[in-house]
Amino acid sequence: MESTSPPPLPDKTAPPPLPRVSGSASEVRSLSRHVCPECGGKGEWDPAKKQLVCPYCGNIFERVGPPPLKDAVFERDLDLAIAELGVRASTIDTETRSVQCNNCHAVIVRGADTVAQHCDFCGSPELLDYTEINSAIRPESVLPAQISKEQAYHSLKAYLASKWFAPGDLKQRNMVDRMHRVYLPYWTFDSSAECPWTAESGTYYYETVTERDSEGRTTTRQERRTRWSPASGHVSTAFDDILVSGSKGLDGELLVKIEPFPTKDLIPYETTYVSGWQVEQYQVPLVDAARAGFGTMHGILQEMCGREVPGDTYRGLQIYPEFSDKTFKHLLAPVWLLAYRYRGKTWQGVVNAVTGTTAAKFPISPWKVALVVVLVLIVIFVFIGLGGR
């Protein structure tokens, strides 16, 4: 019987400090924070313990100071931010950086899409300072991860086991190859909306139609018709935390399936919660994200106005929304990325590290598909046979 326990993390031992070296002007030094008082390793956020834990000696860090308050999350004025940022509101950083590890002092080249990652040499979690990398917009809130590695692993197993079309042996295999913990960038948008609308309202009525059948007999039937009349109205509403992903590195179809994230649980950004996790820098700039967010609001208003049109049906609906009090947040939300292999091919899964919602790509069993096709054909032939009697 195969084991159902998740694959172990690589064995880590605290590396000895190397002599400090002088770096070039292009180098950025990682933040020296959350150092273990027992062995000098860097602590990592543990969702199960909800504390920082040293991956080398297992020491649990004690929090210094009170935890951040949920109602202290800050939102920015959208129009003002776009005006102040200028071109930086519609572009992303593409410059690579030479990052010097604070633990072993190795210099690693990082892309602009990553803010935190483990050192390739010593494995120490390295987090960059948003100020030092000159980020146009820095995350001001974060959702602390709640789902542990073990929980994410078993959630993926349960998800695959629930898929009837997946091959039967897939559900018994212990096939997770890699598990990555990542904080993804997100935007949220708020706004008040006043939305006049116009449309044609349709009311059904019935008329008696007289006609002759194939044998020349006169028959009557009721025919439904629609009486159209102009209609107009007004919808007032407010939108809160319309969520837009700032990531392009994850399969968008999978990401949508594990949303939403509970933005009401956001707390002010603090490096404690991202320590030891990979942190992605946003790859969707503010202007593009706002366009997507307000596009979502427009679609919701279209549906709301459609429900307000009197009568039985409508056509030609036009809405004229005006948005005000537009604000936004930039936040970080945690996920577990899982890769598993089945018969030589790699498949991807993702787990919302706050709610535990899981989605994954999986192979389809051709035998099960064939079985369904055969059963459908049998049902069709049975109905045809019964109808011919």
MOSULTA-V765776 format. One record per residue. RES is the residue in one small letter. PHI is phi in whole degrees, -180 to 180 (none if undefined). Layout:
RES/PHI
RES/PHI
//
This chain:
m/none
e/-78
s/-70
t/-108
s/-81
p/-68
p/-63
p/-72
l/-70
p/-57
d/-64
k/-122
t/-129
a/-66
p/-76
p/-69
p/-67
l/-93
p/-59
r/-68
v/-117
s/-85
g/-105
s/-79
a/-68
s/-84
e/-81
v/-123
r/-89
s/-71
l/-67
s/-99
r/-135
h/57
v/-82
c/-67
p/-71
e/-88
c/-126
g/88
g/-73
k/-97
g/-70
e/-126
w/-69
d/-107
p/-62
a/-70
k/-86
k/56
q/-150
l/-77
v/-130
c/-75
p/-75
y/-94
c/-113
g/82
n/-63
i/-98
f/-78
e/-91
r/-67
v/-103
g/91
p/-72
p/-68
p/-68
l/-88
k/-67
d/-82
a/-96
v/-71
f/-101
e/-117
r/-106
d/-71
l/-67
d/-63
l/-65
a/-64
i/-64
a/-66
e/-72
l/-78
g/62
v/-65
r/-70
a/-74
s/-118
t/-130
i/-123
d/-77
t/-120
e/-79
t/-79
r/-129
s/-97
v/-105
q/-98
c/-68
n/-77
n/-93
c/-107
h/70
a/-69
v/-108
i/-121
v/-85
r/-119
g/-77
a/-74
d/-87
t/-125
v/-105
a/-140
q/-164
h/-76
c/-63
d/-68
f/-98
c/-109
g/81
s/-71
p/-68
e/-116
l/-117
l/-90
d/-84
y/-60
t/-69
e/-70
i/-87
n/59
s/-68
a/-62
i/-133
r/-103
p/-66
e/-111
s/-149
v/-149
l/-103
p/-61
a/-64
q/-117
i/-98
s/-78
k/-60
e/-63
q/-64
a/-64
y/-60
h/-70
s/-66
l/-65
k/-60
a/-67
y/-63
l/-65
a/-66
s/-84
k/-93
w/-64
f/-78
a/-72
p/-58
g/-62
d/-76
l/-64
k/-76
q/-98
r/-81
n/-99
m/-117
v/-71
d/-88
r/-138
m/-132
h/-118
r/-104
v/-137
y/-97
l/-95
p/-80
y/-135
w/-119
t/-127
f/-131
d/-120
s/-169
s/-91
a/-140
e/-115
c/-135
p/-69
w/-146
t/-135
a/-167
e/-105
s/-92
g/-110
t/-117
y/-78
y/-145
y/-126
e/-123
t/-83
v/-111
t/-103
e/-154
r/-107
d/-86
s/-68
e/-100
g/87
r/-83
t/-85
t/-130
t/-127
r/-149
q/-92
e/-113
r/-81
r/-132
t/-123
r/-101
w/-99
s/-148
p/-68
a/-143
s/-154
g/-173
h/-151
v/-120
s/-119
t/-158
a/-136
f/-107
d/-133
d/55
i/-71
l/-93
v/-134
s/-72
g/-102
s/-106
k/-122
g/-88
l/-116
d/-53
g/-61
e/-65
l/-69
l/-62
v/-61
k/-70
i/-98
e/-82
p/-87
f/-98
p/-76
t/-65
k/-69
d/-95
l/-62
i/-129
p/-58
y/-57
e/-148
t/-64
t/-53
y/-78
v/-108
s/-62
g/87
w/-104
q/-74
v/-122
e/-92
q/-79
y/-61
q/-112
v/-115
p/-67
l/-55
v/-62
d/-66
a/-65
a/-63
r/-61
a/-68
g/-63
f/-76
g/-65
t/-63
m/-61
h/-60
g/-63
i/-66
l/-63
q/-59
e/-68
m/-63
c/-67
g/-60
r/-71
e/-85
v/-68
p/-72
g/95
d/-94
t/-155
y/-153
r/-152
g/65
l/-69
q/-125
i/-118
y/-133
p/-73
e/-126
f/-103
s/-144
d/52
k/-82
t/-133
f/-148
k/-133
h/-114
l/-136
l/-118
a/-126
p/-91
v/-139
w/-104
l/-101
l/-125
a/-120
y/-134
r/-111
y/-141
r/52
g/86
k/-116
t/-95
w/-123
q/-114
g/-134
v/-145
v/-125
n/-66
a/-79
v/-109
t/-99
g/87
t/-60
t/-125
a/-145
a/-159
k/-83
f/-151
p/-71
i/-104
s/-75
p/-64
w/-68
k/-71
v/-63
a/-61
l/-62
v/-64
v/-61
v/-62
l/-64
v/-64
l/-62
i/-61
v/-61
i/-63
f/-64
v/-62
f/-65
i/-63
g/-63
l/-67
g/-71
g/-83
r/-77
//
